[in-house]
Amino acid sequence: HGQATHPGQKHPRNEDAVVTFTFDKEQDGRAVPVGFYLVADGMGGHDAGDVASRTVNKIVTDWIIKTKVLPDLQKTTRKLTTEDVPGELLAQAIQQANGALVSRAQAEGSDLGSTVTAALIIGSVATIASTGDSRTYLLREGRLEQITQDHSLVARLVDAGVIGPEDVRSHPQRNQIYRCLGHDADVEVDTFTRQLRAGDVLLLCSDGLWEMVLDDEIQRIIESARSPQKACDALIEAANRAGGEDNIGVIMVEME
């Protein structure tokens, strides 16, 4: 996999956080590869956005390690059970992060929030969770599909047929999101499951990438790059060339 993040051209501070880690899980006497990937785009005045995305990053990652990694280290033969449903695990982790942000915002009287898109890949099954307007895409056999839905005003306008998909990037209210972490005690987390095949590519990114670089161009860059890391670096470059209006966070995972 590859990962990269950049403050962009207009912001001195980078409020996007990315995390990736992989390990092998013992199942039925064989090692099953597990990968965890997350992009969070923080927001809020002063350094609140930075704090928000780092908090989401840390809490979600700690939760995954506590519930997925550590039990395996203690009991190497532990079987996957229904309580281990990855979608519920991810949603729980994200809700934990939301609770922490809400408490912090109330305690400090600050307005902080964060988007999150995360993928937990166990063997060849990917579970994706999302809140806000960071995206996860699947590139398969020459077709780039946005798996997640943007929880934004402009996405609703597109769904209602008020504006076209091509207008999203230039709409004056494109940054208004109606669902994110840190604003309400209860947050709804979308989860999706995909059976992956060899050659599939998952791309997780903040709006700093997709608002600057069209989907066709994202696909072209991924397909022409020599490695996932080179693709991530090239995507950041493309977003900055297009104006780099926001922080950019990107992770690419290629299935073997």
Buried (B, 14 or more C-beta within 10 A) or exposed (E): BBBBBBBBBEBEEBBBBBBBBEBEBBBEEEEBEBBBBBBBBBBBEEBBBBBBBBBBBBBBBEBBBEBBBEEBEEEEEBEBEEEBBBBBBBBBBBBBBBBBBBEBBEEEEBBBBBBBBBBBBBEBEBBBBBBBBBBBBBBBEEEBEEBBBBBBBBBBBBEEEEBEEEEBBEBEEBBEBEBBBBBEEEBEBBBBEBEBEEEBBBBBBBBBBBBBBBBEBBBBBBEEBEEBBBBBBBBBBBBBEBEBBBBBBBBBBBBE
